[in-house]
């Protein structure tokens, strides 16, 4: 809803952060207007999944992934085990279920992503306070909200602590500088923590129940975990094993599970995904890169400054990835009303135009003995795309299909 980019929910509670400054200026202090208040504003009133799928499919999409939840802990499906979901608040729609139905009608593969394992530490900034200024010491909304505060609001009857996960790493009173407060968070809840919360086994049980419910209801072909390895220790292993066995029972085939920064042993059972990065080699096993033409969450400034990744760069990225035995999963962020902007639409149109000419050597292809040739070398690993890649006419990538060799 704020259309200000990634991780807004966490960063709006960090004094001195540009997200905090924007929030205070636009909506008010986070003790008075918190993330929970955006949920009532989120309607998705112009969301047209059929029209969007037409664009995605023309641009070459063979599988569609929908986010089931993010670090904000809001489920976007009809969850049996989590009251904070999109059928009860916000747009009052089963977003995952709607997309699943329409994707299946088109004969495409269906995937879901789960990011909620990090909610327990990600949300702890919402329990903090300003260390300086006129609101010094005033706790942010999550610290004191109860079910009673929802009277007359869209979340009436729900427990806000279930959304914000509850206080586990709460900064103590008496921190009196922004730098000290930020250092406190960075050293504790600001880490990318993959282990279960030490004193909250109920969170882990809830996460696994929600994940099992997600795959039981919508039977995806792929699950993407936003985690290094699998989430939450044994619970992540159990959820993955459950999905593998359930899929064999449903359709007689193994599904795909994605994890990040996998070691050689982990890659035997989970498919490696490289977030916003490249591979520097032709890999023996299939892999995936996931990236976005802008910010993962819609940022209006990308549109007003026309600062998206152009279609040409997306195609170059696709060809490099496929030549190295990988898939490209591309995100096109939506506005809070469910639409994409005109720049995003043009990028998809440009990709679709290339697909009419160049897709033969992409789909159902296999890598050749070498991935390519040319002077430009890309570094491998996560988050390696920020500097961009300047390809030249001498950079060539190879794929094969049957007895045909394709050179791009």
N, C-alpha and C positions, 0 to 999 in steps of 0.2 A: 504493500500500500504506500509506504513512503517513497518508493522508487528511488532509492539512494544507494543501492548496491548491496554487497555481500555482508553477512553477519551483522545486520543492523541491530537485531534484538540484543546481542551481547554488547556491542560497542556503544549503543545509546546510553548505557549505564556507566561509561568510563569517562569521568570528567577530564577535559583537556583533549579528548579525541574529537576529530571532525564530525563524527556521527553524533556525539553528545551535543556539540555546539549547534549543529543543524536541528537536532530534536528540540532543544530548549527554545531556539528561535522560532521554530515552526509550530510546535505542538505544546510546549510548556515543559516544566521541570519533570523529570521521570518519577518524582514522588507523587505527582498529580496526574500525569498522563504516562502510563507505562505501555509496554508491548501489548498487554492484554487488551488495551483499548483499541488497538489497530484491528483486532479480530472482528469487532462489531462493524468496522468500516469496510472490511473485505467482503465484497459481494460477487466478484467475477461475473458481473451481469451481462457482459458482451462475449463471454466465452463461447466459441463455436468450434467444438472439436472436429467436426467433419471438415470444415473449411481449412483448419490448420493441418489436418492429416492429408488433405489434398496437396497442400504445399510441400509437406515433408516427403510425401511419397514421390512427387514429381522430382524432388531434389535427391532422390536415390535411397531414401530410408527403407531398410528391409526389416528393421526391428525398432520398436518404439518403447522408450523407457519413460515412466512417469514416477515422480518423486512421491513416495508413500508417507514420508515425514522428513523433517530436517532437524537440526540441533535444537530448534525451538520447541520440540516435543509435541507438535500438533499433528495428529494423524489425518491424512487426506483420504481416508476410506472409512467405511462403515465398521469401525472397530468394536469388537465385542468386549474388549478388555481395557479400553481407554476412552473415557467420556469426552475428553477434549479431542473431538474429531470433526471433520468438515460436514458431516451430516447433521450435527447438533449446533454448531456455531459457524459464523462466517457465511459462506455461500449456501449452506444447508444442502449440499450435494455430495454424492459419493464420486469423487473425482477419479480415483483409481478405477472403480467399477465402470464408470462411463467410458473411460479411455479403453479399458480392456475389451469391452463389448464391441466397440467400433473398430479396434485394431484386429480383432478376430474376424470380423465381417470382411475385412480386406485381405485376409490370408497372410498377414504379417506376424512376426514374432513379437511377443509381449514381455516387457521387462519392468521391474520395479527397483527403486533404490531406497535404502534404509540408512538414515543418518542419525537416528535418535539415541544411539548408545553413548553419545557424547553429551547429552542434555544435562546429566547430573553435575558436571563441572562447568559446562558452557554457560549455564544460567546463574552462576553464583554472583556475577557482577550485579544482578538485579536486587541482591540483598545488601548491597553496599550503601555508600552515602558520599556526598560531596566533602572533600577534605579541606576545601577553601571556599571563600565567597559567602554571599548572603544566605545560602542554604547549607552552610557548613554543619555537618553532623546530622542532617535530616536524611533518614533512611529512604531508599527508593521503594517503589510500590510493593514489590514482592515480599518485603520483610513483614508487612503487617496485614496483607490482604487475607480475608476469610470468605467462606461461602456466603455469609450474610451481605458482603459488599456487592454481590451480583444482583441484588434485588432490582428489578426493573431494567436490567441490562440483557444483552443477548446471551450471556453465560449464566443467567439466573439458575441457581440450584447446583452449579458445578463448584468444585473446590479449586481455587486458583493455585494452591500449593501442589496439586497434581500436575498442573501445567508447568510451573516453575521448578518442580521436582522437590522443593524443600531445602532448607538451609543446611549445608554440610561443610562449606568452606567460607564462612561469613567473616569479613574483616572486623576486627575488634574495634570498639570505640577508641577515640583518641588519636587516630592518624590525622595529622594536620598539614600534610602537603600532598599535592597531586602526584608528584614523583614517587613519594613513599607509598601512596595507595596503589599506583599502577605497578610498582615493583612487588607489592604484596600479592596482587592478583597474578602477575606474570610468573611468580615462583610457585604458585599453587594451582588455581583453576585455569590459568592461561596455558598450561601444558597440553599437548595432544595425548591424552591419557587413554590407553586401551584396556587397562585392567578394570575390574569391577570396582565400584565405590566401596571403600573399606567398611562402612557401617550402614549400608543400605541394601541388604539382600533382596528387599521387596522390589526395588527398582530393577534389579537383574531379572527377577521372576516375571515382572510385568513386561519387560522388553521382550523376553523370549515368548511369552504368551501372545503378544501383539504380532511378533514376527511369524509365528506358526499360523495365527489367524489370517494374516496377510496372504500367505502362500496357499492355505486351504481354500480361502474364498475365491482367489483370482487365478490360481494355478499358473503363475508366470513361467516363461521359458528361461528367464535369467533374473537373478537377484544381485544387485550391486550393494556391497557394504562399504561405506565410507570410512574404512579402517585400515590400519597397517596390519596385515594378516586378517584375522577374524575378530569380531568384537567380544569383549567381556569374558575372556577366558573360556572356561568349559561351556558356558551358555552359548557362545557363538559356535563352538564345535557341534554342540547338540542340535542347534537350530539348523546348521548346514546339513548335518547327517539326516535330520528329519526331512528336509526339502529334497535331498537326493533320493531318498527311499520313497517319499510320497510321489515324486514325479515318475519314477519307474512304475509305480502302481497306477498312476493316472493315464500315462500315455506311452509307457514302455520305452522311454529314452531318458538319458541323463540330461539334466538341465545345466546351466552355466551359473557359477557363483564367482563374482569378482571381488578381489581384495587388492590392496596396494602394498608396495614394497615387500613382495614375497621373496623368501629365499628359495633355493633350489628344491628343497623338500616340500615346501608349501605349494610350489607350482605343480606338483604332481596331483594335487587334489582341488586346487582353486586356480582360476584364471587370473593372471596378473593384469592389472590395469594401471596405466601411467597417467596420472592426473596432470593435465596441462604440460605435457612433455612428449619427448620423442624416444625412439629407440635408436641407438647408434650402430645396431647390427641386425642382421637377419636372424630372427629367433627360431629355434627348432619347434617350439610349441606356440599355438595361437595365443595372442594377447590383444589388449585393447588400449587405446588412448582415449581419454575423455577430455573434451575441451569445450569452450564456449566462444561465440562470436563477440561477446561483451563480458559483463560481470555475470556470475552465476545467478544472481538475483537482479531484477531489472533496475537499471540506473538511468534515469532520465537524461543525465548529463552526457551519456554516450550518444544519445539521439540528437540532442541540441548541438553537440560539437561534431557530429557525424564521425565518431571515433570507434566504429566497429571493425572487426576483422573482415576484409572484403572477400567476396566469393572466390576470387582467383587464389587467394592464400589458403582458403579452405580446401580447394581442389588439390593444390600442391601438397598440402598436408595429408590428404586422403591417399594420394598416389604413393607418397613416401611410406606411409604406414602399411598399405596393402603389399607393397614390394618386400616388406620385412615380416610378412605373415601376421599382420595385425588388422584389427577393425578400428574404424573411427566412430566414436559416439559424440555427436555434436549437439550442444544445447543452444536453443534460441529462447532467451528469457521472455516471459510474459509480463505484461502490466498487471496491476491489481484487478483491472476490469476484465482480464482474460484475453486481451488482444495483443498483437505484435504491432510495432510501428512500421512506417513506410520504408525505412532503411533496412530493417530486418527482412521485410517482404522482398525487397529488391535483391538482397543477398541470396535468399532462397531461389529466386527466379534465375539469377545468374548461375547458380550451381546446377539448376535443372537444365539450363541451356547446354552446359557442358556435358551433362549426363546423356543427352541425346546423341552426342558424338563419341564420347570417350568411355562409356560405362561397360562396353563389351569386355574389356580386359580387367575390369574391377570385380564384378560379381561372379561368383563360382570360380574364381581364378585361384591359382596357386603361385607361390614364389618360384623364381628361377634359381639357378645355382648361386648366383650373386644378386644382390638387390639392385645394384646400379653402378654408375660411374660418374665421374665429374669432380670438380674442385671443391664443392661445398660439403663440409662435414657438419653434422648436427650432433650435439651432445645428448647422451641418454639420461633418463631419469625424470622424476617429478619436477614440475614447475620450472622446466628448462626452456619454455617457449617465450619468456617475457622479453627477451631481446629481439625476437623475430628471426626469420631466416631469409637471407637474400639469395634466392636461387638464381642460377644463370642458365643460358641456353645450352651450356655444356653439361649440365646436370641431367642425367637420364636415369629413369627407374624402369625396372623390368617386372613383368608378370607373365604367367603362362596359363593357358587353358587348352587341354588336349595337346595337340601337336603345334599349337600356335604360340609364338613368342610376341609379347606386346612391349613396345618401348614408348615411354612417355617422357 
